[in-house]
Amino acid sequence: MLKHPYSTKYKQAMLKEFNSLIDRGTFKYKEHSNNKKLVPLMWVYANKFDEDGFLTNFKAKLVARGDLYKTEEETYAATLAA
């Protein structure tokens, strides 16, 4: 990411997202203990374009990798096929 031409814009978007999460009280800092498993985090980047196709905005979201989270009970999600 350091060599990306828009790396500074993405870093600004990441800082804005991170500060927004802190201001809303989304999470708390915790000490890591070796006997607990942590859910990994991942940054997702997106670009916004205007109607003429010009790049106007950079977005970054911090997401938890819930697909890697293991539970003791089996989970089931019902879906409806059209």
C-alpha positions in Angstrom: 0.0 0.0 0.0 2.9 2.3 0.5 3.6 2.4 -3.2 0.0 3.0 -4.2 -0.5 6.4 -5.9 -3.4 7.2 -3.5 -1.9 5.8 -0.4 -2.2 9.1 1.5 -5.9 9.4 0.6 -6.6 5.9 1.9 -4.6 6.5 5.1 -6.8 9.6 5.7 -9.9 7.5 5.1 -8.7 4.9 7.5 -8.0 7.5 10.2 -11.4 9.0 9.7 -13.1 5.6 10.0 -11.0 4.7 13.1 -11.8 8.0 14.9 -15.4 7.6 14.0 -15.5 4.1 15.6 -13.8 5.4 18.8 -16.1 8.4 19.0 -19.2 6.1 18.8 -17.8 3.8 21.5 -17.9 0.8 19.1 -15.1 -1.0 20.9 -12.8 -0.9 23.9 -9.1 -1.6 24.2 -8.4 -4.8 26.1 -5.3 -6.6 27.2 -4.7 -9.7 25.2 -4.5 -12.9 27.2 -2.9 -16.0 25.6 -5.9 -18.3 26.4 -8.4 -16.2 24.4 -8.9 -16.3 20.6 -9.2 -13.0 18.9 -11.4 -12.3 15.8 -9.1 -10.8 13.2 -9.9 -7.4 11.6 -9.5 -6.4 8.0 -9.6 -3.1 6.1 -12.0 -2.8 3.1 -11.4 0.0 0.7 -13.8 1.6 -1.8 -13.8 4.4 -4.3 -16.6 6.8 -5.1 -17.0 8.2 -8.6 -19.2 11.0 -9.9 -21.6 10.7 -12.8 -18.8 11.5 -15.3 -16.6 8.7 -13.9 -14.1 10.9 -12.1 -12.7 9.7 -8.7 -14.2 11.9 -6.0 -13.9 10.1 -2.7 -11.9 7.4 -0.9 -13.6 5.2 1.7 -12.2 2.7 4.2 -14.1 0.4 6.5 -12.8 -1.7 9.4 -14.6 -5.0 9.5 -14.3 -8.1 11.8 -13.7 -11.4 10.1 -16.8 -13.1 11.4 -16.4 -16.0 9.0 -13.3 -17.1 11.0 -15.2 -17.0 14.4 -15.8 -20.4 15.8 -18.7 -21.1 18.1 -19.5 -24.1 20.2 -23.0 -24.4 18.7 -23.9 -24.8 15.1 -25.2 -21.7 13.3 -27.9 -21.8 10.7 -29.1 -19.0 8.4 -32.3 -19.7 6.4 -32.5 -18.3 2.9 -35.4 -17.8 0.6 -35.0 -18.7 -3.1 -37.1 -16.8 -5.5 
